[in-house]
Amino acid sequence: MMKKYCFHVNQQAPVIIQSRSATSGKVENLDYIPGSVFLGIVAQAYDQFRDPFAVFHAGKVRFGDAHLVHEGEISLKAPLSWHRDSGGKLHCLHRGERQGTDKVKQVRDSYITTTRLLQPVKHFSLKSAFDQEKRQSKENQMYGYEALAGGQEWAFWVEIDESVHPEDCQRIRDMLCGQKRIGKARGSEYGLVTMRPESTLTCPLKESSAVPHDGETHYLYALSDWILHDHHSGTPRLVPTAQDLGLGSEVDLHIDWSRSFLRTRSFTSYNGIQRSRGTLRQAIIKGSVLCLKNLSATSSFPDAIGAYTHEGYGKVLVNPQLLLLNEAPATHSGAPEISLETYPEVGQTGLLAAWTKAQKDQRQIHEVTTGAAGELSKKLIRLTNSQIGSFRQMAIQSTDCGSLLKQFEAFCTASTRSKQWSEVEKPLRSALKEHEKNYRLFVETLCQAATRAKKENSHD
């Protein structure tokens, strides 16, 4: 028996989780947070568990994928059997409900609740490699990242078998709380999220329904990616068999391909502990719909199939409510809505005045920060460029000014650095406390001013 625990994820910064491991060309970002990410968070305390094999390898703990949350409801991936015609009408092709000869387009990259069709918001940013010697951007070294935009809310389930030791169960729940950094480039400005347990979220579209049977038809919906292998050779397989679906090898499985819709992808997973990638995985992606015929009405299916179920792969829904919908809800962006209530004192006609005031306040903050950083930067001339860069990196990765001060204190007291930082530690700590609200802007301005002062001093 598996116990389910729900967790809420609040995205505080953009998150990069790429759909494949390629390093050239356009690499799209996933529109969800895979369960392997949360497994990796818990695996940081691998040696502290009583029975790590049961937690991480035996399939007794399953980390689900995180989906968008809207109005207290966890969304599901829109079925790949959904298509729209040029007029916007929805056709549920898994039920054979296409009418007319208009061309139709598959509904992709969307998530659905009982009231909304959600679109995860993604942003693309262009970057440049940095030349440490010249202290400038490298030539011909441009690259870009597509990321899930910050401010979005997600939720996922963790399933834990009753045989798992209570202490291990509690440790898993504790590890999935608080501020974490996930995804690629999390050492920079990406990947900051806040996680907490959540018991009030629902997902009614997951519930099974009495779908009208036509010759004992069953619909299987891929709640997560399926990774299937041949039971004899171990080679990847992209067409499920009766044995994969838990029906037994003796069952004559009949798939109605005219009402089934599958998509696939290939990728290699990254292991942060081993610092290397694993073997190539070929998966049937979530949202795929499989129509099975000539099965008994009492046929039972496992809730997870295939390999890597502990990472959230292989989740199956049988005849879910989702596949009974006749019309998709209204489209809604996954990003938080911006309301005019943000500026209650100006009203709808005063948005320009509010924007002007915000720009003026920002300039004043920048002027104060620049002035204070200019005076202090002269004391940082004796530090090396790498020491200044280390301080800047600490500010980027910190969650607040208090955590930066603690990290800075430990950094300065190290035996190899105490002499170089002894003259600037006290005034720098004082300046950070003074500019606590805008400490990141202050540190960035200070480091830039210190680098310029070092160059000017070297020329003199």
Salt bridges, closest charged atoms under 4 A:
ASP31 OD2 - LYS77 NZ 2.72
ASP65 OD2 - LYS286 NZ 2.97
GLU71 OE2 - HIS70 NE2 3.52
ASP85 OD2 - HIS91 NE2 2.99
GLU97 OE2 - ARG95 NE 2.74
GLU153 OE1 - HIS8 NE2 3.32
GLU159 OE1 - LYS315 NZ 2.78
GLU167 OE1 - ARG50 NE 2.92
GLU189 OE2 - LYS127 NZ 2.69
GLU198 OE1 - ARG196 NH2 3.30
ASP225 OD2 - ARG265 NE 3.03
ASP230 OD1 - ARG237 NH1 3.27
ASP244 OD1 - HIS231 NE2 3.04
ASP244 OD2 - ARG237 NH2 2.69
ASP303 OD1 - ARG62 NH1 3.23
ASP303 OD2 - LYS315 NZ 3.89
GLU311 OE1 - ARG281 NH1 3.07
GLU311 OE2 - HIS310 NE2 3.74
GLU327 OE2 - ARG84 NH1 3.79
GLU337 OE2 - HIS332 ND1 3.47
ASP361 OD2 - LYS357 NZ 3.20
GLU423 OE2 - ARG382 NH1 2.85
GLU444 OE1 - ARG392 NE 2.82
